[in-house]
């Protein structure tokens, strides 16, 4: 039932309005012919920046898929050509948003995508680099617009994939590309020496980028060893080559100036080189930040632009050869897929989200105004450039936590080096109101013996006492950190110190959370959920079930009326709700999830699935509040609710007070805002419920969450024929009436009378622990052995006084005589 509903687009209960901050440096930027604007492909949009101010002026959403490039149309003023990965080409203007021409190209291959493209303006031709079935080698095809959209012409089958692997001569007569064996020159409607294809082989070094001279038949290529080769007499088989070599790492990109007298190159050294071809000189512009990915020039020879791996664009004066400004997007490391390892934290003081930035930094990003406030250098170390044949690890920030008042920041930095010692540091930063800066307060080396899984601050500050910070790690411990007075004769000081340690059964501590009233700490050790008293770090209870064997990844306390007694746990394949009133499992749902987030201003929570769905629910029941399907192309890795600056007109109650923000695996920060026609949504919900009721006959009215559970357990019906599924609560039910009761009786829990007893008064009581039937057998066996040992100790003979004196002399002896014998 749930499968059929999920496969249709009409099953979406609400319509999501998304905003995203995608990478700006995945493709080469383009300068407008007037040298006033910089156009950058970003996601499914093209962003237009002002070169002088660096501000985002326009954002054109003419494509439904990822844009792979943009070029100016030199034939028509103020017109640009963009293409997405599915082969949709758009001709549009920055002044006229309505006059848009679209062409859908026939790629002639199933599952084919466009990697990059170039435009021949004079002949109105498009050259697309096509990738089929995720192959490592692409093919070059040509389309003639507007009549040739369905008739592509195959030019070459051996093209390396990449945005800078193809270049076109200014006349459009020749196309060059990089193949696995060398440089290939193709004739576009013309031939050289009776041939339309010439290949120039290279040695063991492979080429990485190519650029065609703007006015002469000169080709520049870069290779993996940092060498630049200028190819002269390219139409003959005996070419003339000139070598330029300074770079140590592979060349990332090359660009000629508009006159062709200068050649610009950049790579992993974060240094831009200008080669004067007429004077045989080169000039450096070092310390540009992170490694360079692309280099672009304008037609007036005024600017040079470099795109960096931290999602930044540098504007450089071509004449003075100095840095003029930086266009900074959402800072990230585009060279790795696991960039935002610390997740998302919200700073209430600056109303910004705190997350990973460039390597070793954290950034404060204002999502309300789409701007970066500032960077904070956490590791305070230089970025180590990579070597040619060896990867050098850099110290990066792995965990972030911000106090509720926004004046304390906790960071965990780690350096994973298999050749040197493992580096792990915990730092506490304090914000100063006087000079509006962050200062390092406490530096703790090796806070845990192994990797730190999570760090949090006390959710609500307690009057008359300092805030607490809790960390947990793979060493099997969670630690409580507290501010202590370290004043001396030199002045008043304070620092963070460890005031409590908790561990359980030598299991790794995977997640930790504190209750909203600060009376309880919930820590997960493997698949077991434990509860502790914060003041004395005493274990007060455990919750677990025999069939829940996966490690708990996240813990969230319910908030609001009738929700404070609920605790939600998330593992890889289970989302569970635990009731602290009865210490039982309220409900559980089985599906692959990636992250969980709770709204601090309401009782709602969201969980993201591996199929890119988001499910909104309340902790007290498994009934879904909202179900968003296919919100993104890659799964979300971290999510958080942030308060709104002003009231938002939304038909979804869970989206009125807070905004849901999340990060996907492709390093895209997105905001989910919901708006829909309430009447149509109600009709759709009523229709779905009516259909499910008819299918389940006399069973309780099902919910979408329960339908997901029913779909999950349907696959196990053949293995457990006696198991039936309840669509109302999402818990397996046996035909035997007492099955669930037996499972709950065998659960390893502490029997707590009520959630109110979890306060400090109840913590002084001694609570017996209930064990499973298997544990009872082990306990009985242990008791029997203890009784036998006690009986043996009572019946054994006393040691004589003479033997006691002999043992005492042996204990007090320094064995000097024996050592002298060994010395001989």
C-alpha positions in Angstrom: 0.0 0.0 0.0 2.7 2.4 1.0 4.8 1.6 -2.0 2.2 2.5 -4.5 1.5 5.8 -2.8 5.2 6.6 -2.5 6.0 6.0 -6.2 3.5 8.7 -7.3 4.3 12.4 -7.3 0.8 13.1 -6.1 1.5 11.5 -2.8 3.3 14.6 -1.5 1.2 16.2 1.2 2.9 19.6 0.8 4.8 21.5 -1.7 8.4 22.4 -0.6 10.0 25.7 -1.5 13.7 25.3 -1.3 16.6 27.6 -1.3 20.2 26.3 -1.6 23.7 27.7 -1.4 25.6 25.4 -3.8 29.2 25.5 -4.7 30.4 28.3 -7.0 33.6 26.7 -8.2 32.6 23.5 -9.8 32.8 25.1 -13.2 34.7 27.9 -14.8 33.4 31.4 -14.3 32.8 33.7 -17.2 33.2 37.5 -17.5 30.6 39.5 -19.3 31.8 41.4 -22.5 31.6 44.7 -20.7 33.9 43.4 -17.9 31.4 44.5 -15.2 29.8 41.2 -14.2 31.0 37.7 -13.3 28.7 34.8 -14.2 29.0 31.6 -12.2 27.1 28.3 -12.6 25.8 27.2 -9.2 23.5 24.2 -8.9 20.6 24.6 -11.3 21.1 28.4 -11.4 23.5 31.0 -12.9 24.5 33.7 -10.4 25.6 37.1 -11.6 28.1 39.0 -9.3 29.3 42.6 -9.5 33.0 42.6 -10.1 33.6 45.9 -8.3 31.5 45.3 -5.2 31.4 41.5 -5.2 27.6 41.5 -4.4 25.2 39.0 -5.8 23.1 41.0 -8.3 21.0 38.3 -10.1 20.2 34.6 -9.9 18.7 33.0 -13.0 16.8 29.8 -12.6 16.2 28.7 -16.2 17.2 25.1 -15.7 15.7 22.2 -13.7 19.0 20.3 -13.6 22.6 21.1 -12.7 24.2 23.8 -14.9 27.5 22.7 -16.3 28.6 26.0 -18.0 27.7 29.4 -19.3 29.1 31.5 -22.2 28.4 34.9 -23.6 26.7 35.1 -27.0 29.0 37.4 -28.9 26.6 37.7 -31.8 23.8 39.2 -29.7 24.4 41.8 -27.1 23.6 40.9 -23.5 22.7 37.3 -24.3 24.2 34.2 -22.7 24.1 30.5 -23.4 23.9 28.0 -20.6 23.6 24.2 -20.6 22.7 21.7 -17.9 23.7 18.1 -17.4 20.6 16.7 -19.1 21.2 18.6 -22.4 18.8 21.6 -22.0 20.3 24.7 -23.6 18.9 28.2 -22.8 19.5 31.5 -24.4 18.7 34.3 -22.0 19.4 37.9 -21.1 20.3 39.6 -17.8 17.8 42.4 -18.6 14.9 40.5 -20.1 13.8 37.6 -17.9 10.8 36.7 -20.2 12.6 36.3 -23.5 14.1 32.9 -23.0 14.8 30.3 -25.8 15.1 26.7 -24.8 16.4 23.7 -26.8 16.4 20.2 -25.5 19.3 18.3 -27.2 18.9 14.6 -28.1 21.9 13.0 -26.4 21.1 9.6 -28.1 22.2 7.6 -25.1 20.3 6.4 -22.0 21.6 7.8 -18.7 23.9 10.1 -20.6 24.9 13.4 -18.9 26.7 16.5 -20.1 30.0 17.2 -18.3 31.0 20.4 -20.1 30.4 22.3 -23.3 31.9 25.1 -25.5 30.1 27.5 -27.9 31.2 28.5 -31.4 29.3 31.8 -31.7 30.0 32.4 -35.4 28.8 29.1 -36.6 26.1 28.7 -33.9 27.5 25.3 -32.9 27.7 23.6 -29.5 30.3 21.0 -28.6 29.3 18.9 -25.7 31.4 16.5 -23.6 29.0 13.5 -23.0 29.4 10.8 -20.3 27.5 7.6 -20.7 26.8 5.1 -17.8 29.4 6.7 -15.5 32.2 5.8 -17.8 35.7 7.3 -17.1 36.0 8.3 -20.8 33.6 10.6 -22.5 32.6 11.4 -26.1 32.6 14.8 -27.9 29.4 15.5 -29.9 28.4 18.6 -32.0 25.0 20.2 -32.3 24.0 22.9 -34.8 21.3 25.2 -33.5 18.4 25.5 -34.0 17.8 22.8 -36.5 20.2 20.2 -35.4 18.9 19.5 -31.8 18.0 15.9 -32.8 20.9 15.2 -35.0 24.2 15.1 -33.0 27.5 14.6 -34.8 30.0 12.4 -33.1 33.4 14.1 -33.1 35.6 11.9 -30.8 35.2 8.9 -28.5 38.3 9.2 -26.3 37.9 12.5 -24.2 39.0 12.8 -20.6 36.2 14.0 -18.4 36.4 17.5 -16.9 35.4 21.1 -17.4 38.7 22.2 -18.9 39.5 19.3 -21.2 38.1 20.9 -24.4 39.1 24.2 -26.1 38.1 25.9 -29.3 40.0 28.1 -31.6 38.7 31.7 -32.1 37.7 31.0 -35.7 35.8 27.8 -34.7 37.7 25.8 -37.3 39.6 23.6 -34.8 38.6 21.8 -31.6 41.3 20.4 -29.3 40.7 18.0 -26.4 42.7 15.8 -24.1 42.7 12.0 -24.6 44.2 9.4 -22.3 47.3 9.2 -24.6 47.9 12.9 -25.5 46.5 15.9 -27.3 44.0 15.5 -30.1 43.2 18.2 -32.7 39.9 18.0 -34.7 39.0 19.9 -37.8 35.5 21.4 -37.6 34.5 21.3 -41.3 38.0 21.6 -42.5 41.0 19.3 -42.9 44.8 19.7 -42.6 46.9 17.5 -44.9 43.9 15.5 -45.9 43.1 14.5 -42.3 40.5 15.7 -39.9 42.2 14.3 -36.8 45.8 14.6 -35.4 47.0 13.1 -32.2 50.2 14.3 -30.5 51.4 11.6 -28.0 53.0 12.4 -24.7 55.2 10.4 -22.4 54.2 8.8 -19.1 53.0 12.2 -17.8 49.3 12.7 -18.6 47.7 16.0 -19.5 45.3 17.7 -17.1 44.1 20.9 -18.9 44.2 22.7 -22.3 43.8 26.2 -23.6 43.8 27.6 -27.2 45.5 30.9 -28.1 43.0 33.7 -28.9 44.6 34.7 -32.2 47.3 32.2 -33.2 47.4 28.4 -33.7 49.2 27.9 -30.4 48.0 25.4 -27.8 49.0 25.3 -24.1 48.6 22.2 -22.0 49.4 21.3 -18.4 50.2 17.9 -17.0 50.3 16.0 -13.7 53.8 17.1 -12.8 53.1 20.8 -13.0 54.7 21.2 -16.5 53.3 23.6 -19.1 53.9 22.7 -22.8 53.3 25.3 -25.6 52.6 23.5 -28.9 53.6 25.3 -32.1 53.1 24.0 -35.6 50.3 21.8 -34.3 49.0 20.8 -37.8 52.2 19.0 -38.7 53.4 15.7 -37.2 56.7 17.3 -36.1 55.5 19.9 -33.7 57.6 22.4 -31.9 57.2 22.3 -28.1 58.3 24.7 -25.5 58.3 23.7 -21.8 57.5 26.0 -18.9 57.9 24.5 -15.4 57.5 26.0 -12.0 54.5 24.2 -10.4 55.2 21.1 -8.3 51.6 19.8 -8.2 49.4 19.0 -11.2 48.2 22.0 -13.2 44.5 22.8 -12.5 43.8 25.3 -15.3 45.3 27.6 -17.9 44.1 30.8 -19.5 45.5 33.2 -22.1 45.0 36.9 -21.9 42.8 38.6 -24.5 45.9 39.6 -26.5 47.6 36.3 -26.1 50.9 37.8 -24.7 50.4 36.4 -21.2 49.5 32.9 -20.0 48.1 32.4 -16.5 48.4 29.1 -14.6 47.3 27.8 -11.2 47.2 24.7 -9.1 47.4 23.2 -5.7 50.1 25.6 -4.5 47.5 28.5 -4.3 49.9 30.6 -6.4 48.9 32.3 -9.6 51.7 32.6 -12.2 51.7 35.0 -15.1 54.0 33.9 -18.0 55.1 36.6 -20.3 55.5 34.7 -23.6 57.3 37.6 -25.4 59.8 38.3 -22.6 60.2 34.7 -21.3 59.5 35.9 -17.8 57.1 34.8 -15.1 55.6 36.6 -12.1 54.1 35.3 -8.9 51.1 36.1 -6.9 51.3 33.9 -3.8 49.1 33.2 -0.7 45.8 33.4 -2.4 44.2 31.0 0.1 43.2 27.5 -0.9 44.2 25.6 -4.0 43.3 27.1 -7.4 40.8 25.2 -9.5 40.0 27.5 -12.5 41.5 30.7 -14.1 39.5 33.1 -16.2 40.3 36.4 -18.0 38.2 39.1 -19.5 38.2 40.6 -23.0 39.5 44.0 -21.9 42.6 42.6 -20.1 41.6 44.3 -16.9 40.9 41.4 -14.5 42.0 37.9 -13.8 39.7 35.6 -11.8 40.7 32.5 -9.9 38.3 29.9 -8.4 39.5 28.2 -5.2 38.6 24.9 -3.6 37.1 26.7 -0.5 34.3 28.1 -2.8 35.8 31.5 -3.1 36.5 33.6 -6.2 39.5 36.1 -6.2 39.5 39.2 -8.3 43.0 40.2 -9.5 44.1 43.3 -11.3 45.8 42.2 -14.6 47.9 45.3 -14.8 49.0 45.9 -11.2 48.9 42.1 -10.6 47.5 42.5 -7.1 44.5 41.0 -5.3 41.5 43.4 -5.4 38.8 41.4 -3.7 37.2 38.1 -2.9 33.7 36.8 -3.7 33.1 34.3 -0.9 30.2 31.9 -1.1 29.4 29.3 1.5 32.9 28.3 2.5 33.6 24.6 1.9 36.3 22.2 0.7 35.2 21.0 -2.7 38.1 18.6 -3.0 36.5 16.2 -0.5 33.0 14.8 -0.1 33.1 14.8 3.7 33.5 18.5 4.3 30.8 19.5 6.9 31.9 16.8 9.4 31.0 19.0 12.4 27.3 19.4 11.3 25.2 22.5 11.9 25.1 24.6 15.1 23.0 27.8 15.7 24.3 30.9 17.3 21.4 32.8 19.0 23.6 35.9 19.6 24.5 36.6 15.9 21.5 34.6 14.4 23.9 32.7 12.2 24.6 29.0 11.7 28.1 27.8 12.6 29.6 25.1 10.5 32.9 24.0 8.9 34.6 26.5 6.6 38.0 26.2 5.0 40.2 23.5 6.5 40.9 24.3 10.1 38.3 27.1 10.3 34.6 27.5 11.2 32.4 30.0 9.6 29.4 32.0 10.8 26.9 32.1 7.9 23.8 34.3 7.9 21.2 32.2 6.0 18.6 34.9 6.3 20.6 37.3 4.1 22.8 34.7 2.3 26.1 36.1 3.4 29.1 35.0 5.4 29.7 37.0 8.5 33.3 35.9 9.3 35.7 33.0 9.7 37.3 31.8 12.9 40.7 30.1 12.7 40.4 27.1 15.1 43.6 25.1 14.5 45.8 28.2 14.1 48.1 26.3 11.7 49.0 26.9 8.1 47.4 24.8 5.3 49.8 22.1 4.1 49.8 21.8 0.3 49.8 18.2 -0.9 52.8 16.6 -2.4 52.9 15.0 -5.8 52.8 11.4 -4.8 51.7 11.7 -1.1 48.7 13.1 0.6 49.5 15.2 3.7 46.6 15.4 6.2 45.6 18.7 7.7 44.1 19.3 11.1 40.4 20.0 10.7 37.4 20.7 13.0 35.3 17.6 13.6 32.8 18.8 16.2 31.1 22.1 17.1 28.9 23.2 19.9 27.5 26.7 20.8 26.1 27.7 24.2 22.5 28.9 24.4 23.5 32.5 25.1 26.1 32.4 22.2 29.1 33.5 24.3 30.8 30.1 24.4 32.0 27.9 21.6 33.4 24.4 21.9 35.4 22.8 19.1 37.1 19.5 18.7 39.9 19.3 16.1 41.5 16.2 14.8 44.4 15.2 12.6 44.4 11.6 11.3 47.9 10.8 10.4 48.9 7.1 10.2 52.6 8.0 10.2 52.6 10.3 13.2 50.8 10.5 16.5 47.0 10.9 16.6 46.1 14.6 17.4 42.9 15.4 19.2 42.2 18.7 21.0 39.2 20.3 22.7 39.0 24.1 22.8 36.7 26.4 24.5 36.3 29.9 23.0 34.8 33.0 24.7 33.2 35.9 22.9 34.1 39.4 24.1 31.5 42.1 23.8 34.1 44.9 24.0 36.0 44.2 20.8 33.5 41.7 19.3 36.0 38.9 18.9 36.4 35.3 20.0 39.3 34.4 22.4 40.7 31.0 23.3 39.9 30.3 26.9 40.8 26.6 27.5 43.0 24.2 25.5 42.7 20.5 26.4 44.9 18.0 24.6 43.5 14.5 24.2 40.2 15.0 26.0 39.4 11.4 25.0 41.7 8.5 24.1 39.8 8.0 20.9 37.6 9.8 18.4 35.1 12.2 19.8 31.5 11.4 18.6 29.6 14.4 20.0 29.8 17.5 22.1 26.9 19.5 23.5 26.2 22.4 25.9 23.7 22.5 28.6 20.4 23.4 26.9 19.1 25.9 29.4 21.4 27.9 31.8 20.9 27.3 35.5 20.6 30.3 37.8 23.5 30.6 40.2 25.7 27.9 38.5 27.9 27.7 35.5 26.9 25.9 32.3 28.0 22.4 31.6 29.4 20.9 28.5 29.3 17.1 27.7 31.5 15.2 25.3 31.5 11.5 24.4 33.9 9.3 22.5 34.9 5.9 21.2 37.0 5.3 24.3 33.7 4.3 26.0 33.4 7.4 28.2 31.4 10.6 28.3 32.9 13.5 30.2 31.2 16.5 31.9 33.1 19.8 31.6 32.5 22.7 33.9 33.9 26.3 34.5 36.2 26.5 37.5 37.9 29.5 39.1 41.6 29.6 38.3 42.4 33.0 39.7 45.9 33.7 41.0 48.0 36.6 42.1 48.1 37.9 38.5 44.3 38.3 38.2 40.9 36.7 38.0 40.7 33.8 35.6 38.4 30.9 34.8 38.9 27.7 32.8 37.0 24.6 31.8 37.8 21.4 33.7 36.5 17.9 33.7 34.2 17.3 36.7 32.7 13.9 35.9 33.2 10.8 33.8 30.7 8.1 32.9 31.2 4.7 31.3 29.1 1.6 30.8 30.1 -2.0 30.0 33.2 -0.8 28.1 31.1 0.1 25.2 31.8 3.1 22.9 29.8 6.3 23.8 28.1 7.1 20.5 25.7 9.9 21.4 24.8 12.2 24.3 22.0 14.6 25.1 20.7 16.6 28.1 17.1 17.0 29.1 15.5 20.4 28.7 15.2 20.9 32.5 18.9 19.9 33.0 18.0 17.1 35.3 19.1 14.2 33.3 21.8 13.1 30.8 21.0 10.6 28.2 24.0 8.7 26.8 24.1 5.8 24.4 26.6 3.1 24.7 26.3 0.9 21.7 22.6 -0.1 21.4 21.8 0.7 25.1 20.3 4.0 26.2 21.5 5.1 29.7 20.4 7.9 32.0 22.7 9.7 34.4 22.5 12.3 37.2 24.5 15.4 36.0 25.5 16.6 39.5 27.2 13.4 40.6 27.5 11.5 37.4 25.5 8.5 38.8 23.8 5.9 36.6 20.1 6.0 37.2 18.6 3.8 34.5 19.0 2.0 31.2 16.6 1.3 28.3 17.1 -1.3 25.6 15.4 -4.1 23.6 16.9 -7.4 22.6 16.1 -6.9 18.9 17.6 -3.4 18.7 21.2 -4.3 18.2 22.4 -1.3 16.1 24.5 1.5 17.6 22.5 4.6 18.5 23.7 7.5 16.4 21.5 10.4 17.8 19.4 11.2 20.8 16.7 13.9 21.2 14.5 14.7 24.1 10.9 15.7 23.4 9.9 19.2 24.3 6.5 20.8 25.0 3.5 19.6 26.9 3.0 15.8 27.0 6.3 15.4 25.0 8.9 15.9 27.8 8.7 12.3 28.8 9.6 11.0 25.3 13.2 10.3 24.1 13.8 9.7 20.4 16.8 7.6 19.3 18.1 7.1 15.8 20.3 4.3 14.5 21.0 3.4 10.9 17.8 1.4 10.4 15.6 2.3 13.4 13.9 5.3 14.8 12.5 4.6 18.3 10.5 6.5 20.8 11.0 5.7 24.5 8.5 6.6 27.2 10.2 7.6 30.5 6.9 7.4 32.4 6.7 3.6 31.9 10.2 3.0 30.7 9.0 1.1 27.7 9.3 1.4 23.9 6.4 3.5 22.7 6.9 2.9 19.0 9.6 2.1 16.5 9.9 2.4 12.7 12.4 0.6 10.5 13.9 2.5 7.6 17.3 3.8 6.6 17.9 7.2 8.1 20.8 9.7 7.8 20.1 12.4 10.4 17.6 13.6 13.0 16.7 17.1 14.2 14.4 18.6 16.9 12.7 22.0 16.9 13.6 23.9 20.1 10.5 26.1 19.7 8.0 23.3 19.3 7.4 19.6 19.8 8.1 18.6 16.2 11.0 16.6 15.0 12.3 15.6 11.5 14.2 12.6 10.3 15.8 12.3 6.9 15.9 9.0 5.0 18.5 7.6 2.7 16.0 7.9 -0.2 16.1 11.8 0.2 12.8 12.0 2.0 12.0 14.1 5.1 9.5 12.9 7.7 8.0 15.3 10.3 6.5 13.8 13.4 5.8 14.4 17.1 7.5 12.1 19.7 4.3 10.9 21.3 3.1 8.9 18.3 4.3 7.5 15.0 1.7 9.5 13.1 3.3 11.7 10.5 2.7 15.4 10.4 4.3 15.9 7.0 6.1 13.7 4.5 8.3 15.4 1.9 9.6 13.1 -0.9 12.7 13.5 -3.0 13.7 16.9 -1.6 17.2 16.6 -3.0 19.4 14.4 -5.2 21.7 13.2 -2.4 20.9 12.3 1.2 21.2 14.9 4.0 24.1 14.5 6.4 23.1 17.1 9.0 20.1 19.2 9.8 18.9 21.8 12.4 16.0 24.1 13.1 16.7 27.8 13.3 14.3 30.4 14.6 12.7 32.8 12.1 13.3 36.5 12.1 9.7 37.2 11.2 6.5 35.2 11.0 6.2 33.0 7.9 2.9 32.4 6.2 2.9 28.6 6.0 0.1 26.0 6.0 2.3 23.6 7.9 2.3 24.3 11.7 5.8 22.8 12.1 7.2 25.3 9.7 5.8 28.5 11.2 8.2 29.3 14.0 11.4 27.7 12.8 13.2 27.1 9.5 14.5 23.6 8.6 18.1 23.8 7.2 20.2 20.8 6.1 23.4 19.9 4.4 23.5 17.2 1.7 26.3 14.9 0.6 27.1 17.0 -2.4 28.0 19.9 0.1 24.8 21.9 -0.6 23.2 23.9 2.2 19.5 24.0 1.7 16.5 25.5 3.5 13.1 23.8 3.3 10.0 26.0 3.5 6.5 24.6 3.1 3.5 26.2 1.5 0.4 24.6 0.0 -3.2 24.8 -0.6 -4.8 23.6 2.6 -8.0 22.4 1.0 -6.2 20.3 -1.6 -3.9 18.9 1.0 -6.9 17.9 3.3 -8.6 16.2 0.3 -5.5 14.3 -0.5 -5.0 13.2 3.1 -8.6 12.1 3.3 -8.4 10.1 0.1 -5.2 8.3 1.2 -6.7 7.5 4.7 -9.9 6.2 3.1 -8.0 3.9 0.8 -5.9 2.6 3.5 -8.9 2.0 5.8 -10.6 -0.1 3.0 -7.5 -2.2 2.6 -6.9 -2.9 6.2 -10.6 -3.5 6.9 -11.3 -3.4 10.7 -7.8 -2.4 11.7 -7.1 1.0 13.2 -6.8 4.0 10.9 -3.2 3.9 9.5 -0.8 6.7 9.1 2.0 7.4 6.6 4.6 6.5 9.2 2.8 3.2 9.9 2.4 2.6 6.2 6.2 2.9 6.0 6.5 0.4 8.8 4.1 -2.0 7.1 6.2 -1.8 3.9 9.3 -2.5 5.9 8.0 -5.6 7.7 6.3 -7.0 4.6 9.7 -8.3 3.4 10.0 -10.4 6.6 6.6 -12.1 6.3 8.1 -15.2 4.7 10.6 -15.6 7.6 8.1 -15.0 10.4 4.8 -16.1 9.2 3.2 -15.7 12.6 4.0 -11.9 12.7 1.3 -9.4 11.7 1.8 -5.6 11.4 -0.1 -2.9 13.2 -0.6 0.1 10.9 -1.5 2.3 13.8 1.5 2.1 16.0 4.3 0.5 13.9 5.1 -2.3 16.4 5.2 -6.0 15.4 2.4 -8.1 17.0 2.4 -11.8 17.4 -0.8 -13.9 17.2 -0.2 -14.8 20.8 -1.8 -12.1 22.9 1.0 -11.9 25.4 3.9 -11.6 23.0 4.4 -7.8 23.3 4.0 -8.1 27.1 6.7 -10.7 27.2 9.0 -8.6 25.1 8.5 -5.6 27.4 9.0 -7.7 30.5 12.3 -8.9 29.1 13.5 -5.4 28.3 16.6 -4.4 30.2 15.2 -1.3 31.9 14.9 0.4 35.3 11.3 0.6 36.4 10.7 4.3 37.0 7.4 5.2 38.4 7.0 8.6 36.7 9.1 11.1 34.7 8.7 13.6 37.6 10.8 11.2 39.8 13.8 11.8 37.5 14.6 14.9 39.5 17.3 15.1 42.1 14.9 13.9 44.9 14.2 10.7 43.0 17.9 10.2 42.1 18.7 9.6 45.8 16.6 6.4 45.8 18.0 3.0 45.0 16.4 1.5 42.0 16.6 -2.2 41.3 17.5 -3.4 37.8 15.4 -5.8 35.8 17.3 -8.4 33.8 16.5 -10.8 31.0 16.0 -14.5 31.3 19.5 -15.2 30.0 21.0 -12.7 32.4 19.2 -14.5 35.3 20.9 -17.8 34.4 24.3 -16.0 34.4 23.4 -14.3 37.7 22.4 -17.5 39.4 25.5 -19.3 38.3 27.6 -16.4 39.6 25.8 -16.4 42.9 26.4 -20.2 43.3 30.1 -19.7 42.7 30.2 -16.9 45.3 28.5 -19.1 47.9 31.0 -21.9 47.2 33.9 -19.4 47.6 32.5 -18.1 50.9 32.0 -21.6 52.2 35.6 -22.4 51.3 36.9 -19.3 53.1 35.0 -20.3 56.3 36.2 -23.8 56.4 39.8 -23.4 55.4 42.5 -23.6 58.0 44.2 -20.6 59.5 47.8 -19.9 58.6 50.2 -20.7 61.4 52.1 -17.8 63.0 55.5 -19.2 61.9 54.4 -19.1 58.2 53.0 -15.6 58.6 56.4 -14.4 59.9 58.1 -16.0 56.9 55.7 -14.3 54.5 56.2 -11.0 56.2 60.0 -11.3 55.9 59.7 -12.1 52.2 57.5 -9.0 51.6 59.8 -6.7 53.5 63.1 -8.0 51.9 64.9 -6.0 49.2 66.4 -9.1 47.6 69.9 -7.6 47.8 71.6 -11.0 48.2 69.8 -12.4 45.2 70.8 -9.4 43.1 74.4 -9.8 44.0 74.3 -13.4 42.9 72.9 -12.4 39.5 75.5 -9.7 39.2 78.3 -12.3 39.6 
